């Protein structure tokens, strides 16, 4: 009884605050309707309602009002987006799913216009949401703007520009000894025309799972101003991340194993996922006779020390028989991004963006692999340095993605916009790997090398048409077709595979309607899509070791709907629903020694139904509150669709009070304490990461100035 009361008390308090505040809101002034511009789907900024694609924009003010601190909570009210916290990337990471596909590299992560881990896999563990101005989410590929790195969607995190945003300091404490601190300082110099911003934030998150959590420190310095005939920007971003990984829960047959205790950790006693990442970016924009010329160069260096272990299938329980495989690994990744393009006005209604870009990636790993014995509760987890190394692996991969692109926007009238783009992609990849077997009397070395070059066109065509209405009331229809491809993922895991898989390709089509009514208070969007996918990269087990393979054909189709109603700008209500149908096409996979045709089976961990509802009460002063609920429908844990997981609802809530420059708030996450399986490990066979347990956070903010 007491447990139930505690889990719902915060959400009840939020509900009371919303109800009691609503009458006053009805007498407040009407909100100002802003014509939001999105910058993700195209190199040419487009008003959101004129975009020919489904794009969601979540403001930083909304994120802070909802107490959102990670990607799951930030995108909780984004239609059809399902974010699993944690995963193989560690407790600080996440595994997003868009359009029903949960693949750790199927989407592109952008941070301030730069691919964040774009050459290999999105660098989600180092993603920081402090001082965010907005997040834009594009469903579907961006094949012209970003080429071979974007596939089923783009998540674009935009921080405040140099010299902009509120100056504030924030501190908080939370469950299990968690704590955070953040300082954001915009620095403007009117005399020199130079603007700068400094952001420092640090957090410590401890989870219910045994020996699991992370510490992260982050520094972002932004500088901008006039330089010569144009304007420049410079960003320096540094992250220090120390993670204690959680163990995924093994599945036995159709259910999660009852022999593995909830929150057990079987990683070695010295397990870690530690990363140091430094990123620098320089941009320059100037006006020319051909139009605005924009150039950006960015480079990053990441170093990771990774020690983990995973239970074997049919694991022994005596703590003596070897029942787990582990590795101790170092990874080094260097990435660079270059883009230069012109935006040329070909007439009053016609604009052309044309240019070239290049992504470079150089990654390598060295691993010492071992076996060990551990109780299923992890109570006798050994130190990995005391274990015999059975094999050593080394792998390296160099990737170069080059593209030349052109994108045309033409407005036939004030109501009708057409977007068309084409891109020539050239990709080059070289991979090497070697394995040294140390189990016998003499080391045995096997090595391999592979190379793949490809030149391929990709492109997009879209249109939007204002069916009726003006600036604050009306309905717009939109449609698009996109053709894209992407070189297969490189995970730099401990297995040191040297073969390069076939590139993934996709054709997608989307149509929809979006509308604004009641002077912009009521907004809605309905879209349907279909995507035909080839060569999807999936995990497989080969002789008990993790591996990757191409999975033939898949088809994704669905419908998504969202609606938001705003009362006087302070109280807003939003609801979303998505139906996704993600199925294998012609694909045969071995399970043991038995070949199985998977055609018609739903992709694992892809629910067909998703829904969310949220209430946000955010006046400038006084009481404020937020309540968010996400419903995830039933899904299958395996490709054969024999292990079915039930639906669950995830509830977050927050309550705060603002007076002048101060704000105090308390936020609760996963108030129902759901521990459902949400992401499958790519390393441990048939093992699943669960939702982190219920947590609370008490924080205080102080905003400098008015």
C-alpha positions in Angstrom: 0.0 0.0 0.0 2.8 2.5 1.0 4.8 1.6 -2.2 1.7 2.3 -4.4 1.1 5.6 -2.7 4.7 6.7 -3.2 4.7 5.8 -6.8 1.6 7.9 -7.6 1.8 10.8 -5.1 3.9 13.0 -7.4 1.6 12.5 -10.4 -1.5 13.2 -8.3 0.1 16.5 -7.1 0.8 17.5 -10.7 -2.8 16.7 -11.7 -4.1 18.9 -8.8 -1.8 21.7 -9.8 -3.0 21.6 -13.4 -6.7 21.5 -12.5 -6.5 24.3 -10.0 -4.5 26.5 -12.3 -6.6 26.0 -15.4 -9.4 28.6 -14.6 -6.9 31.4 -14.3 -5.4 30.5 -17.6 -8.6 31.0 -19.5 -8.5 34.7 -18.7 -4.9 35.2 -19.8 -3.8 36.8 -23.0 -3.7 34.8 -26.2 -0.3 33.3 -27.0 1.9 34.6 -29.8 2.1 32.2 -32.7 5.6 31.7 -34.1 6.3 30.4 -37.5 8.9 27.8 -36.5 11.7 27.1 -38.9 13.4 23.7 -39.1 17.0 23.2 -40.3 17.3 19.4 -40.4 15.5 18.1 -43.4 17.3 20.4 -45.8 20.3 22.7 -46.2 17.7 25.4 -46.9 15.8 26.4 -43.7 12.0 25.7 -44.1 9.0 26.9 -42.1 7.8 23.9 -40.2 4.3 23.9 -41.7 5.8 24.1 -45.2 8.2 21.2 -44.7 7.6 18.3 -47.1 8.5 15.8 -44.4 7.4 14.9 -40.9 9.6 17.0 -38.5 9.1 17.5 -34.8 10.7 20.5 -32.9 11.0 20.3 -29.1 12.1 23.6 -27.5 14.7 23.7 -24.8 12.2 25.6 -22.6 9.8 22.6 -22.8 12.6 20.2 -22.0 13.5 22.1 -18.8 9.9 22.5 -17.9 9.4 18.8 -18.1 12.6 18.0 -16.2 14.0 16.1 -19.2 17.6 15.1 -18.8 18.2 12.3 -21.3 17.1 11.4 -24.8 14.2 9.2 -23.5 12.6 11.9 -21.4 13.4 14.6 -24.0 11.6 12.7 -26.8 8.8 11.2 -24.7 6.1 13.2 -26.5 7.6 12.8 -30.1 5.2 10.8 -32.2 6.4 7.2 -33.0 9.8 7.6 -31.4 10.7 5.0 -28.9 13.9 5.5 -26.9 15.3 2.6 -24.8 17.7 4.0 -22.2 21.0 2.3 -21.7 22.0 -0.6 -24.0 25.4 -1.8 -25.0 26.6 1.8 -25.1 26.3 1.9 -21.3 23.9 3.4 -18.8 24.6 6.9 -20.2 23.6 5.8 -23.7 20.3 4.9 -25.4 18.9 2.9 -28.3 16.4 5.0 -30.4 13.8 3.5 -32.7 12.2 5.4 -35.5 9.5 4.1 -37.9 9.7 0.8 -36.0 13.4 0.1 -36.6 15.6 -0.2 -33.5 19.1 -0.4 -35.0 21.9 1.4 -33.2 23.2 3.1 -36.3 20.1 3.4 -38.5 19.6 7.1 -37.7 21.9 10.1 -37.8 22.7 12.0 -34.7 23.5 15.7 -35.3 24.8 18.1 -32.7 24.8 21.8 -33.8 24.9 20.8 -37.5 27.7 18.2 -37.3 27.3 14.4 -37.5 28.0 13.1 -33.9 29.7 9.8 -34.5 28.5 9.8 -38.1 31.3 7.7 -39.6 30.7 4.7 -37.3 27.8 4.7 -34.8 26.1 7.7 -33.1 28.0 8.8 -30.1 25.0 8.7 -27.8 26.8 8.1 -24.5 28.6 11.5 -24.9 25.4 13.4 -25.9 24.7 16.3 -23.5 21.3 18.1 -23.3 22.3 20.9 -21.0 21.6 24.4 -22.4 19.8 23.0 -25.4 17.8 25.6 -27.5 15.8 22.9 -29.3 15.8 19.3 -30.6 14.6 18.6 -34.1 13.5 15.0 -35.2 13.1 14.1 -38.8 11.4 10.8 -39.5 12.9 9.1 -42.6 16.2 9.7 -44.3 17.9 12.9 -45.3 19.7 11.5 -48.4 20.6 14.8 -50.0 21.8 16.8 -47.0 23.7 14.1 -45.2 24.0 11.2 -47.7 25.2 7.8 -46.5 24.9 8.5 -42.7 21.1 9.2 -42.4 18.6 6.3 -42.9 15.4 6.1 -40.9 15.7 9.5 -39.3 17.7 12.3 -37.9 17.9 13.6 -34.3 19.4 17.1 -34.3 20.4 18.6 -31.0 20.9 22.4 -31.2 22.6 24.3 -28.3 22.2 28.0 -27.8 24.5 30.0 -30.1 27.5 31.9 -28.8 26.3 34.7 -26.5 22.7 33.6 -26.5 20.4 31.8 -24.0 19.9 32.4 -20.3 22.7 32.7 -17.8 21.9 30.2 -15.1 23.3 27.8 -12.5 21.6 24.6 -11.4 22.2 21.9 -8.9 20.3 18.8 -7.9 20.4 15.6 -5.9 18.5 12.4 -6.6 17.8 8.7 -5.9 20.6 6.3 -5.0 23.1 9.1 -4.4 22.8 10.8 -7.8 23.7 14.4 -8.2 24.2 17.1 -10.9 25.5 20.6 -11.4 25.4 22.9 -14.4 26.6 26.5 -15.2 25.7 28.3 -18.4 27.2 31.7 -19.1 26.5 33.6 -22.4 29.2 36.3 -22.8 28.5 39.1 -25.3 30.9 41.9 -26.2 29.0 44.7 -28.0 32.2 46.7 -28.8 34.1 44.0 -30.6 31.1 42.2 -32.0 32.4 38.9 -30.6 30.0 36.6 -28.7 30.9 33.6 -26.5 29.2 31.1 -24.3 30.6 28.7 -21.7 28.7 25.7 -20.5 30.0 23.3 -17.8 27.9 20.5 -16.4 28.6 17.4 -14.5 26.3 14.6 -13.3 26.5 11.4 -11.3 23.7 8.8 -11.9 23.4 5.7 -9.8 21.0 3.0 -10.9 19.1 0.3 -9.0 21.1 -2.4 -10.9 24.1 -3.6 -8.9 27.3 -1.7 -9.6 25.7 0.3 -12.4 25.7 4.0 -13.1 27.9 6.7 -14.6 29.8 9.9 -14.0 30.0 12.5 -16.7 31.7 15.9 -16.9 31.1 18.1 -20.0 32.5 21.4 -21.2 31.2 23.4 -24.2 32.8 26.7 -25.3 31.2 28.5 -28.3 32.6 31.6 -29.9 31.3 33.6 -32.8 31.6 37.0 -34.5 32.7 38.9 -37.6 35.8 37.8 -39.4 36.9 39.5 -42.6 33.9 39.6 -45.0 31.9 37.1 -43.2 30.9 35.6 -39.8 32.6 32.7 -38.0 31.7 30.2 -35.3 34.0 28.0 -33.2 33.0 25.2 -30.9 35.1 23.2 -28.5 33.4 20.3 -26.8 35.0 18.0 -24.3 33.4 15.0 -22.4 34.9 12.9 -19.6 32.7 9.8 -19.1 33.1 7.0 -16.6 30.5 4.2 -16.8 29.8 1.2 -14.7 27.8 -1.0 -17.1 24.7 -3.0 -16.2 24.2 -6.6 -17.3 21.4 -7.5 -19.7 18.9 -10.1 -18.6 19.2 -13.5 -20.5 16.2 -15.0 -22.1 15.6 -18.8 -21.8 12.9 -20.0 -24.2 10.0 -17.6 -24.4 10.6 -15.6 -21.2 13.4 -13.8 -19.4 15.3 -16.3 -17.3 14.1 -16.8 -13.7 17.7 -18.0 -12.9 19.0 -14.5 -13.3 18.0 -12.1 -10.4 16.6 -8.7 -11.2 19.4 -6.1 -11.2 22.2 -8.7 -11.0 25.5 -7.8 -12.5 27.8 -10.5 -13.9 30.4 -8.2 -15.5 33.9 -8.6 -14.1 34.5 -6.8 -10.9 36.6 -4.2 -12.7 34.1 -3.6 -15.5 34.0 -0.2 -17.0 33.1 1.8 -20.1 35.3 4.9 -19.8 35.5 7.4 -22.6 37.4 10.7 -23.2 36.0 12.6 -26.2 37.2 16.0 -27.6 35.4 17.7 -30.5 36.2 20.9 -32.3 34.2 22.7 -35.0 34.9 25.8 -37.2 32.3 27.4 -39.4 32.4 30.4 -41.7 29.6 32.1 -43.7 29.9 35.0 -46.1 27.9 36.6 -48.9 29.1 36.2 -52.4 27.8 37.1 -55.9 26.4 33.5 -56.1 24.7 33.7 -52.8 25.5 32.8 -49.2 28.6 30.6 -48.9 28.8 28.4 -45.8 31.7 26.2 -44.8 32.2 24.0 -41.8 35.0 21.7 -40.6 34.8 19.5 -37.5 37.0 16.9 -36.0 36.8 14.6 -33.0 38.9 12.2 -31.1 37.6 9.5 -28.8 39.4 7.0 -26.6 37.5 4.2 -24.8 38.5 1.6 -22.2 35.9 -1.1 -22.1 35.8 -4.2 -19.8 32.7 -6.3 -19.8 31.4 -9.9 -19.7 28.2 -11.8 -20.7 26.7 -15.0 -19.7 26.6 -17.9 -22.1 23.5 -19.7 -23.3 22.4 -22.4 -20.8 24.8 -20.9 -18.2 26.0 -22.9 -15.2 25.0 -21.7 -11.8 27.7 -23.3 -9.5 30.1 -20.3 -9.7 33.0 -22.7 -10.7 32.1 -23.9 -14.2 33.1 -21.2 -16.8 29.8 -19.7 -17.9 30.6 -16.3 -19.2 32.8 -14.7 -21.8 34.4 -11.3 -21.4 36.8 -8.9 -22.9 39.1 -6.0 -22.0 39.4 -3.6 -24.8 40.7 -0.2 -25.9 39.2 1.7 -28.8 40.4 4.8 -30.6 38.2 6.6 -33.1 39.1 9.7 -35.1 36.5 11.4 -37.2 36.3 14.5 -39.4 33.5 16.3 -41.2 33.8 18.9 -44.0 30.9 20.7 -45.8 30.9 23.6 -48.1 27.9 24.8 -50.0 26.3 27.8 -51.6 22.7 29.0 -51.3 21.8 30.7 -54.6 18.6 32.6 -55.3 17.6 31.7 -58.9 14.6 33.9 -58.6 12.2 35.3 -56.0 10.6 31.9 -55.5 13.5 29.6 -56.4 16.5 28.8 -54.2 19.3 26.3 -54.8 21.7 24.8 -52.3 24.7 23.1 -53.9 28.0 21.9 -52.5 30.2 19.0 -51.4 30.9 17.3 -48.1 33.1 14.6 -46.7 33.1 12.3 -43.7 36.3 10.6 -42.6 36.5 7.9 -39.9 39.5 5.9 -38.6 38.7 3.4 -35.8 40.7 0.6 -34.2 40.3 -1.7 -31.3 42.5 -4.1 -29.3 40.9 -6.7 -27.1 42.0 -9.4 -24.7 39.2 -12.0 -24.5 38.7 -14.5 -21.7 36.2 -16.8 -20.0 35.3 -16.9 -16.4 32.9 -18.4 -13.8 30.3 -16.3 -12.0 27.2 -16.9 -9.9 24.1 -15.6 -11.7 23.8 -12.9 -9.0 27.3 -11.7 -9.7 28.4 -12.0 -6.1 31.7 -13.6 -7.0 32.6 -11.5 -10.1 36.3 -11.8 -10.7 38.8 -9.1 -11.6 39.5 -9.5 -15.3 43.3 -9.0 -14.9 43.5 -12.2 -12.9 42.0 -14.3 -15.8 43.8 -16.1 -18.5 43.6 -14.5 -21.9 42.3 -17.0 -24.4 42.6 -14.8 -27.5 43.7 -11.4 -28.6 42.0 -9.5 -31.4 42.8 -6.4 -33.3 40.7 -4.6 -35.9 40.9 -1.4 -37.8 38.6 0.3 -40.2 39.0 3.4 -42.3 36.0 5.0 -44.0 35.6 7.9 -46.4 32.2 9.1 -47.5 32.2 11.9 -50.1 29.2 13.5 -51.7 28.3 16.2 -54.2 24.7 17.5 -53.9 22.2 20.0 -55.2 18.8 20.8 -53.6 16.2 23.0 -55.3 13.3 24.7 -53.6 10.7 26.3 -55.8 7.5 28.0 -54.7 4.9 27.8 -57.5 2.7 30.1 -55.3 2.4 31.1 -51.7 0.6 27.8 -51.0 2.6 25.3 -53.1 6.3 24.4 -52.5 8.3 21.7 -54.2 11.6 20.4 -53.0 13.9 18.2 -55.2 17.5 17.1 -54.6 20.1 14.7 -55.9 23.4 13.5 -54.5 26.4 11.6 -55.9 27.9 9.4 -53.2 31.3 7.8 -53.2 32.2 5.6 -50.3 35.5 3.9 -49.7 36.2 1.5 -46.8 39.2 -0.6 -45.8 39.0 -3.1 -42.9 41.7 -5.3 -41.3 41.4 -7.8 -38.5 43.5 -10.5 -36.8 42.9 -13.0 -34.0 45.6 -14.7 -32.0 44.4 -18.0 -30.4 46.2 -18.5 -27.1 44.4 -21.7 -25.9 46.9 -24.1 -27.3 50.6 -24.7 -26.7 51.5 -22.4 -29.6 49.7 -19.2 -30.6 47.7 -19.5 -33.8 47.1 -16.3 -35.8 44.4 -15.7 -38.3 44.1 -12.4 -40.2 42.0 -10.9 -42.9 41.5 -7.8 -45.0 38.6 -6.5 -47.0 38.0 -3.4 -49.1 34.8 -2.0 -50.7 34.3 1.1 -52.9 31.0 2.2 -54.2 29.6 5.2 -56.2 25.9 5.6 -56.0 23.2 8.2 -56.6 20.6 9.1 -53.9 17.9 11.7 -53.9 14.6 13.0 -52.7 11.5 14.7 -54.0 8.9 16.4 -51.9 6.0 18.8 -52.0 3.8 20.7 -49.6 0.5 22.5 -50.5 -1.5 24.8 -48.3 -5.1 23.5 -48.8 -6.7 26.4 -47.1 -6.1 29.0 -44.4 -3.7 31.7 -43.4 -1.0 32.3 -40.9 -2.7 30.9 -37.8 -5.4 28.6 -39.2 -5.2 26.2 -42.0 -4.3 22.7 -43.3 -1.2 21.7 -45.3 -0.8 18.5 -47.3 2.7 17.1 -47.8 4.4 14.2 -49.6 7.9 12.9 -50.2 9.9 10.1 -51.8 13.4 9.3 -50.6 16.1 6.9 -52.0 19.2 6.3 -49.9 21.9 3.9 -49.0 24.4 3.4 -46.1 27.5 1.3 -45.7 27.1 -1.4 -43.2 27.7 -0.7 -39.5 31.1 -1.2 -37.9 30.8 -1.8 -34.2 34.5 -2.4 -33.4 33.5 -5.2 -31.0 35.8 -7.8 -29.5 35.3 -10.3 -32.4 37.5 -8.5 -35.0 35.6 -9.4 -38.1 37.4 -8.4 -41.2 34.6 -8.9 -43.8 32.7 -5.8 -45.0 29.0 -6.4 -45.3 26.8 -5.2 -48.2 25.5 -1.6 -47.9 22.0 -1.1 -46.6 19.6 0.5 -49.1 16.1 1.9 -48.7 13.3 3.5 -50.7 10.6 5.3 -48.7 7.4 7.3 -49.4 5.4 9.5 -46.9 2.2 11.5 -47.2 0.4 13.5 -44.6 -1.6 16.4 -43.4 -0.8 19.0 -40.8 -3.0 21.8 -39.5 -3.3 24.7 -37.1 -6.6 26.0 -35.8 -8.1 28.4 -33.2 -5.5 31.0 -33.9 -2.7 28.5 -33.6 -3.8 27.0 -30.3 -4.6 23.6 -31.8 -2.0 21.9 -33.9 -2.1 18.4 -35.4 -0.4 16.2 -37.9 -1.2 12.9 -39.6 1.2 10.9 -41.8 1.5 7.5 -43.3 4.7 6.0 -44.6 6.2 2.9 -46.3 9.9 2.0 -46.5 11.4 -1.0 -48.4 14.7 -2.0 -46.9 17.5 -4.2 -48.2 20.5 -5.7 -46.4 19.5 -4.6 -42.9 22.5 -5.4 -40.6 21.4 -7.7 -37.7 23.2 -9.6 -35.0 23.8 -13.3 -35.1 25.7 -15.9 -33.0 28.5 -17.8 -34.7 30.0 -20.6 -32.6 28.9 -18.7 -29.5 30.5 -15.4 -30.6 28.6 -12.2 -31.5 28.6 -11.3 -35.1 26.8 -9.3 -37.8 25.1 -10.3 -41.0 22.9 -8.8 -43.7 19.3 -9.7 -43.4 17.8 -9.7 -46.9 14.6 -7.6 -47.2 12.4 -5.8 -44.8 9.3 -3.7 -45.2 8.3 -0.9 -42.8 4.9 0.8 -43.0 2.8 2.7 -40.6 0.7 5.7 -39.6 1.5 8.4 -37.0 -0.8 11.1 -35.5 -0.2 13.8 -33.0 -2.2 16.7 -31.6 -1.4 19.6 -29.3 -3.8 22.1 -27.7 -2.5 25.2 -25.9 -4.5 27.2 -23.4 -3.1 30.8 -23.1 0.4 29.7 -23.5 0.8 28.3 -20.0 -1.1 25.0 -20.1 -0.6 22.7 -23.1 -1.9 19.2 -23.7 -0.4 16.8 -26.2 -1.3 13.3 -27.4 0.3 11.0 -29.9 -0.4 7.6 -31.5 1.7 5.5 -33.9 1.0 2.2 -35.7 4.2 0.6 -37.0 4.4 -2.7 -39.0 8.0 -3.7 -39.4 8.4 -7.2 -40.9 11.1 -9.3 -42.5 10.9 -10.0 -46.2 12.7 -12.9 -47.8 15.3 -13.8 -45.2 16.5 -17.2 -44.0 18.6 -17.5 -40.8 20.2 -20.4 -39.1 19.0 -21.2 -35.5 21.3 -23.9 -34.4 21.6 -26.1 -37.4 18.0 -25.3 -38.6 17.5 -22.8 -41.5 14.3 -20.8 -40.8 12.5 -18.5 -43.2 11.5 -15.3 -41.3 9.4 -13.8 -44.1 6.4 -12.0 -42.5 7.8 -12.1 -39.0 7.8 -8.8 -37.0 11.2 -7.4 -36.2 12.2 -8.0 -32.6 11.5 -5.3 -30.1 9.4 -3.4 -32.6 5.9 -2.7 -31.0 3.1 -2.2 -33.5 1.4 0.4 -31.2 2.9 3.4 -29.4 1.0 6.2 -27.7 1.8 9.1 -25.4 0.0 11.9 -23.5 1.4 14.9 -21.8 0.3 17.9 -19.8 2.6 20.9 -19.2 1.7 23.9 -17.0 4.6 26.4 -17.3 3.7 29.9 -16.3 6.5 32.5 -15.9 6.2 32.5 -12.1 4.5 30.5 -9.4 3.6 26.9 -9.5 4.5 24.8 -12.6 4.0 21.1 -13.3 4.4 18.4 -16.0 3.0 14.9 -16.5 4.0 12.5 -19.2 2.8 9.0 -20.0 4.1 6.7 -22.6 2.4 3.5 -23.6 4.4 0.8 -25.5 2.4 -2.0 -26.9 3.3 -5.7 -27.0 6.3 -6.8 -29.0 8.4 -9.8 -29.6 11.8 -10.4 -28.1 13.1 -12.6 -30.9 13.1 -12.9 -34.7 10.9 -16.0 -34.7 8.2 -14.2 -32.8 7.9 -16.9 -30.2 8.8 -14.8 -27.2 6.2 -12.2 -26.6 6.6 -9.3 -24.2 3.5 -7.5 -22.9 2.7 -3.8 -23.0 3.7 -1.3 -20.4 3.1 2.3 -19.5 5.9 4.7 -18.4 5.0 7.7 -16.3 7.2 10.7 -15.5 6.1 13.8 -13.6 7.5 17.1 -12.2 6.4 19.8 -9.8 8.2 23.2 -9.3 7.8 26.7 -8.1 9.3 29.8 -9.7 9.8 33.2 -8.0 11.8 35.9 -9.6 15.1 34.3 -10.7 14.7 31.2 -8.6 13.1 27.8 -9.3 12.9 24.8 -7.1 11.4 21.5 -8.5 11.1 17.8 -7.9 10.9 15.3 -10.7 10.1 11.7 -10.7 10.9 9.2 -13.5 9.3 5.8 -14.2 6.9 6.3 -11.3 5.3 2.9 -11.9 8.7 1.3 -11.4 8.4 -0.7 -14.7 11.4 -2.9 -15.4 10.5 -4.2 -18.9 13.0 -5.4 -21.5 13.5 -2.5 -23.9 16.8 -3.2 -25.9 18.6 -6.3 -27.0 22.3 -6.7 -26.5 24.4 -6.9 -29.7 27.1 -8.8 -27.7 25.3 -11.1 -25.3 23.2 -13.6 -27.2 19.4 -13.4 -26.4 20.0 -10.9 -23.6 18.0 -7.8 -22.9 18.5 -4.5 -21.1 15.6 -3.5 -18.8 14.2 -0.1 -18.0 16.0 1.6 -15.1 13.9 1.6 -11.9 11.9 4.5 -10.3 14.0 7.6 -9.5 13.5 11.1 -8.1 15.4 14.3 -8.3 15.3 17.5 -6.3 16.9 20.5 -8.1 17.2 24.3 -7.7 17.9 26.8 -10.5 19.0 30.4 -10.4 18.8 32.6 -13.5 21.1 35.6 -13.6 19.5 38.9 -14.8 15.9 39.4 -15.8 
